[in-house]
Amino acid sequence: MTDAILGDCVGEINQLCFAECSALTSVTLSSNVKQIDESAFMDCISLPSIVLQDGMTKVSNFVFESCYELANTNIPYDVTEIGVNAYYDCLSLMNITIPSTVTKIGDDAFRVQEWTKEDQYQYNKMLNVAKNRVVICLPSTPPILGDGAFSIVTGKGDIATYTIYVPSNSLEAYKTAPNLSNISDRIVPIV
């Protein structure tokens, strides 16, 4: 399957529904889709984009894990929680905007794993993410952040150097927040 069009009768995408559909390159969701369950798109390694619908309140655990080509997506403004490993190893996801409604981001939500030169394609993408990803975090109060949520961990430790932008009046709160204080040098105010 390369294309999936979900009509108005679909309100929820069940767990593992499209998992491991490695040829899937296009998904169209109706505005009625308000819930996507765990791992629904896990390992859809060719999926380049997906538009999530308003009204969703959670980005589920593992939902887009290992979607290597996922470069364009959104987090709707009703979302309050981003689950564990939700965007783990999304090697093409360079621009992330976390809406002001988010209060919790799970462990490894945006983490990239270590890739070696043996996997040249993924290795090059990992290095690109490490330097060039941009995260805009809009909540005025720092979300509760799980371990490794914004990490790129290799045998040498966390190699991520990309920038996390936060509201200027919340800069100090972000820099001292649990699981963010160790990356405070990458946290800068939104100008």
N, C-alpha and C positions, 0 to 999 in steps of 0.2 A: 504494500500500500504506500502510495506517495502523497496522496491528498486526503484530507478529512474535512468535511463540511458538516457541522453540527447545527441542525435546524432549531426552530423555536420550541419544539417539544422536549428538547434536552435542557435540563436544569442542573444536572450534576454529572461529572465524569468520574466513574468509579475507579477504585484502586487498581493500578497496573493496566488500565484499559488500553493504553497505547505503548506500554513499556516494551523496549527492545524492537520497536518498529524502525529499524535502522535506515530505511529508505524514505521515511516520512519527511517531506520537505514543505508541506503547506497544511496549516490548520486554521479553519475559520470557525470561530465560536459565535453563537447567537448571543444577543444581549441577555437571554434568560439563564445562561450558565453562571451560577453564583457559587458553585463549589467544585473544586477539583481535588480529588482524594489523593492520598499518599502514593507516590511513585507512578502517577498516571502517565507521565511522559519520560520516565527514567530511561536512559540509554537510547533516546531518539537522537542519534549522533549526527544526523544530517539536517535536523530542524533549524532553520535560520532565524525564525521569528514567530512570535505569537502575541496576540493582543488579548490581555485579560480584561474581563468585563467589570464595570462598576457594580457594586453590591457585594463583591467578594470580601470576606472579612479575614481570611487566612490564606496564606500561601503555604500549602501543606508540606509535611516532611518529604524529602527525597523527590519532590514532584518533577524537577527538571535536572536531577543529578546526571552528570555525564552527557549532557546535551552540548557536545563540543562546539557546534556551529551556531548555537543560540546567541545572536548578536543584538537582536532587537526584541525587547519585551518591556512591559510596564508593570508597576505594582500599583493597583488601583487605590484611590484615596480613601476607601472604606476599610482597607486592611489594617488590622491591629497587630497581627503576628506573622512573622516569617519563620517557617519551621526549620527543624534540623536538616542540614544538608540540602535545603531547598534548591540552591543553585550551585551545588558542589561540582567543581570541575567544569563549569561553563567557560570554556577556554576562549570564547570569542566575545563574551559579555564585557564590554569595555566601559559602558556608561550605565550607572545604577543610580536611580533616584528613589530614596526611601521616603515615603510620604509622612507628613506630620502626625498622622494617626497611629503610626507603628509604636508599640510599647515594648515589644519583645522580639528579639532575633535569636534563633536557636543556634546550637553548636554547629560550627563548620558551614553555616548557611551560604557563604560566598567563597568558601575556601577552595584553593586549587592545590592538588596534590603534587608531589614531586614526580617529575618526568625526567627520564635520562635521555642522553643523546641516541640511545638505541631506538627510541620512539621520536625520531627527529621532528615530525610534524607537531606533535603535542608539546615537545620540549621547546620548540621555537615559540609556540603560542603561550606557554607558561611564562617564558621570559618577557614576552610582550605585555602580558597582563601585569606582571610584577612591577613594571615601570610605568605603564600608561593607563591603567584602569583609573576611572574617576568615580568616586562615590559622593553623592550629595545626600546628606542625612538631614532632613527637614524638621524632625521633632525638636521642640524647644527643651524638652527634658530628655536626656540620653535614654534610649531604649535599654532594657535589661538585655545584656549581650552574652551569649553563650561563648564557650571556649572556641578559639580559632575562627571566629565568624568571618574575619577579613584577612586570613593568613594565606601565605603561600609557603608551605613548610617543606624544606629539603633536609638532607643530612647535615647541612650547614646551618640549619635553623630557619627562621622566617626571612625570606628574601624579598618580601613585598616592600616596595618603596612608593607605591602610588598614593595619591592624596585623597583624604576624606574631608569634604567640606561640610561645615556645620554652621548653624546660626551664630552670628558674631556675639550676641548677648549670652550664648550658652557655651562659648569656647572653653572656659575653665572647667565647667561641669563635665564636658566631654573628655577633656584631657586627664581628668582625675577619676573618671568612672571605672568601675571594675571591668576588666578585660579590654579596656581602651587605654589605660595609663601606660601600658607597655608599648603602645604605638603612638604616643602623644606627639612625637615629632612629625607625624604624617597628618595630623589634624589641624586644619586651618579654617579661618572664618570665611563664610560666603560673603563676597564683596558685592 
